[in-house]
Amino acid sequence: MHNNIFVTGDLHVGKSTLIQRVLSNLPLIKILGFKTSRFFQNKKLAGFYLEDFSRLCQDTPKAFIGRCVNDNYWVSIPETFDILGVEILQNCLKGKPDLIVMDELGFFENDAKLFQKHVFAVLASPIPVLGVLKKKRTPFLDQIRKRSDVKVFEVTRENRDRMYEQIYEEVLQLIGLGKGKNYIDAASYEKTVKEVFAPVYPVIAKQILDRTKMKSGICLDVGAGTGHLGIELTKISDFNTYLLDCSQDMLLIAEQNIERAGLQGRVHTLLGSVYRIPLNNESVDLVISRGSLYFWEQKKLALHEIYRVLAPGGMAYIGGGFGSAELKRKIYLQMQQKDQNWRKNMAQKINQTNNINYLELLKDLDLAYLEVSNSEAGMWLIMQKKQEFGVGTASN
Ligand SMILES: C[S@@+](CC[C@H](N)C(=O)[O-])C[C@H]1O[C@@H](n2cnc3c(N)ncnc32)[C@H](O)[C@@H]1O
C-alpha cells in the first residue's frame, strides 16, 4: 500500500505547479518539507538552491545545491543536502506534519549519501509524502521508484488537469480526508437521520450530560457527521462545540443544521481526522462520538489522539447505539424495511468493534476512570483523564 506520491515528467511540463495547486487547495493542514528553486543571474539560469518549506520567502542566504560555473558546466554541492537537507528532513519527522513535501529529488544529490538515507527514513515513516521526481534515471531515483510505498504519476501537457484531480483526491485520502472505502454519502445519510435516527440524539445527549455531570466548557464531537449529537448536546448545556469530521460533505450539511438550530457562534465545524485532531493539547473538556468508532481502522491511535486533546479531568464518551432498547427496536424495524442487509451489516461492524480489548488499548494512558459498557442502549466507552492534582469524579 503506497503512502507516498511522486510526480514525474519532462522538463517544464508543470510538475511543481501541479504540486503547488494541490497544496493550495488542501484544507488547512500542517505541511513541512523542502523545495528546490532556480537562481537566475543576468537573466540566465545560474544555479539551484534548497529551501525549507516552512520558511519560504524568508530573506536567508541561498543554500546552493548546484551552480553553473562555466556557461554550460554544472557542479553539484552535495554538502547542502547532507547538512541543510538532513536538518529539514529530521525536523519533518520531529514536527509530525500531516504531509511532507519533497520538491524535488534529482541528480544533484547523487553523492549526498546521508541525505539519501534520511529520504528513505521519511518515506518509510507513517507521514505521507508528496514530491517531484526528476525523470532521469539514477540509482537513487530508481530506488525510490521501485519502493512499494511509493506511487509515481507521470504528468504530460495533455493529462495535467486530469492528473491534478487524481493526485488531489489521492493526497486527501492519504491525510485521512478523502473518499476512502468507508466513505458515506452525506446527503443520503442525512435523509436517513431525519427519517429514522432523529429521536436518538436528544436521548443520548442527555445521557452524556447526566453521566459525565458536565455542563460547560469545550465539547468535541468526533466523526460528527451531519452534527446532530453535538447540536443536541449544545442545546441543553452551556458547551461550545466543535463538530469534527473527515468528510467535507457531511460538514456542509452540519453547517445548515447549526443554522437551523440557531447555534452559529456556539457550534463550529472542523474538517479533520480523528488520527490528527486539529486542536491543541488539553484543549477539550468533553469528547463525544457516536457511530464513528466503527470506522476507525486504527482505534488505538484514534483513542490516544482523543486523550491528547482532553484537558486534565476532561471526559470522553465514545461509542454507538440508539439510546434505549425501545428506540433500538423501532430503528431496527424501520431500517430493515429500507435495507434487507442492514441488520447483518450492522451486526458485523458492531461485533468487530465491541470485541476489542479497550482496557489493553488504553493501558498506557493516565486515566482517572475507564468504563466500557455494553447494553441495549449501545456500546459506550467512558474515560476521564487524570487531573494534575486530585482524582476523577466520574466514579463518584
Ligand atoms: C455513522 S456516521 C455517524 C455520524 C454522527 N456521529 C451520527 O451519529 O449521526 C460516521 C461518521 O464518522 C466519520 N468518520 C469516519 N472515519 C473518520 C475519521 N478517521 N476521522 C473523522 N471522522 C471520521 C464519517 O465521515 C461519518 O460522518
The ligand as a Gaussian input file, in Angstrom:
#p B3LYP/6-31G(d) Opt

LIG

0 1
 C      -22.149000       6.652000      11.006000
 S      -21.556000       8.265000      10.836000
 C      -22.014000       8.940000      12.410000
 C      -22.270000      10.396000      12.331000
 C      -22.817000      11.035000      13.615000
 N      -21.905000      10.894000      14.707000
 C      -24.152000      10.468000      13.963000
 O      -24.267000       9.812000      15.000000
 O      -25.086000      10.693000      13.189000
 C      -19.804000       8.106000      10.992000
 C      -19.049000       9.419000      10.739000
 O      -17.679000       9.232000      11.088000
 C      -16.890000       9.933000      10.146000
 N      -15.531000       9.361000      10.165000
 C      -15.138000       8.120000       9.779000
 N      -13.810000       7.967000       9.942000
 C      -13.355000       9.140000      10.465000
 C      -12.067000       9.617000      10.834000
 N      -10.983000       8.852000      10.698000
 N      -11.955000      10.868000      11.312000
 C      -13.051000      11.672000      11.424000
 N      -14.290000      11.277000      11.077000
 C      -14.448000      10.033000      10.620000
 C      -17.604000       9.708000       8.813000
 O      -17.247000      10.674000       7.832000
 C      -19.056000       9.823000       9.270000
 O      -19.522000      11.152000       9.149000

